[in-house]
Every structure is written in C-alpha cells, then in structure tokens.
C-alpha cells in the first residue's frame, strides 16, 4: 500500500474493518463514534471509499520514484 492519500484507491471495506475488530475482540474497546460509523457503513448509510473502478481515478497516474531501500542506501552512503 502506498501512503498517497486521496490519489490511491483503497480496497478496504467496512466489512474488512469489522472483521479485524471482531478478530481481535476490539469492538467494545473502540470509541462509540467509530463503532457507529462502521455500523452505518455496513448498512450502506455511509459510502465506502472510492475503489479502483471509480471514475475519479481515471486521470491519476502514480509513479514510485524511490524506495525505502534506496533511502536507506543513501543514508548509509552519507554516513
């Protein structure tokens, strides 16, 4: 996953979030507002984040210009 915020599609769903929270028995540990948001999302009352077929991404092009390895190597070279 690339942390490019609104320029990258998000394949996760409310169902994914629920599965993780249930899997770790955390539903009662999260703030009520988050619990309600997930429930509303599951009921279709709150839209999912845009997925890869959403037209909003038609003109977006992401290019990786460096990697963590390259950054670490540059730090080593400078050190």
N, C-alpha and C positions, 0 to 999 in steps of 0.2 A: 504494500500500500504506500502510495506517495502522499505526503502531507501537503497537498496543494490546495486544500480547502475547496472553494466553490468551483475550481477548474477541473476537478477529477470526480468521476462518478463514484457513488457509494453503493456497493452491492448489498450492504446490510439492511435488515428489515426490523420492524418492531418485534416480529416473531423471533428473530435471532437474539435480540436483546433479552426478551423474556426467557428464552432457553438458557442463556448464560446465567441470568439472575436466579432462575429456578435450579439450575445445575449446581450452583454454589450456595443455595438456600439463602439468598440475599434480598429477596423481595421485601421482607419486613425491615431490612436494615437501611434501605434507601429512603431519601426524603419523599414524603407523600406526593409532592408536586411531580416528581419524576415518575412515580408509580402511576399516577393519574394520566400523565402524558402517554406512557406506554399503553395503558388500557385504552385510551382514546384512539391511539394509532391502530391498535388491534381491531377496534370497532369501525375503522375507516373514517373516523371523525377528524383525524389529523393526517394529512398526506405523508406518504413516505418521502424520503429524499429522492431527488431525480436519479433515475437509473440510466444505463448506457444507451438505451434507445430513445431517450428524451431529446427532442429537437434542440433544446438549449445548448447541447454539446456538439452540434453539427459543425461548428466552425472552430472548435477548440483543438489545438494540437499541443501535446506535451512532449518535451524533449528532455531527456536526462543528460545533463552536461557534466556531471561529476558524481562520484560515488563516495561512500564512507571510506572505502579502501583508498581512493585517490587522495582524499583529505588527510587521512592518517599518514599516508606515504609522504605527502608534502610536509606535514608536521615533523616527521622523522628526518626528512632531508634538511629542514631548517634547524633542527636541534643538533 
